[in-house]
Amino acid sequence: MLTVSKEFNFEAAHMLSEHQGDCKNLHGHSYKMIVEVTGDIKNGMVIDFKDLKI
């Protein structure tokens, strides 16, 4: 078995219009997501990275 991983970085924005604090205004956050796939090697790979990015 082998584990491969892909890291994704993205930005998202939101606001809480009914909130009285700083989150009332439109603001954003940065996120990092790491996806790991574990499996047996078939046809020379565990997963095609093209399929992982969909």
C-alpha positions, -999 to +999 in steps of 0.1 A: +000+000+000+010+036-007-003+069+004-003+100-018-014+135-009-024+167-025-025+201-008-051+227-018-052+263-007-083+285-011-099+317+002-135+322+013-154+352+025-186+356+046-203+380+070-227+376+099-251+405+093-270+400+126-238+398+147-227+429+166-189+421+165-162+422+138-178+394+119-207+417+109-186+430+081-176+411+050-142+394+057-123+364+045-103+334+057-075+314+041-078+276+042-054+247+036-068+213+029-047+181+025-063+151+008-047+117+013-054+086-007-042+052+004-043+022-018-025-004-038-006+006-069-025-003-101-012+007-136+017+024-119-003+047-096-026+048-066-048+075-081-045+098-111-039+133-098-063+146-126-091+127-108-080+140-074-083+177-086-119+174-098 
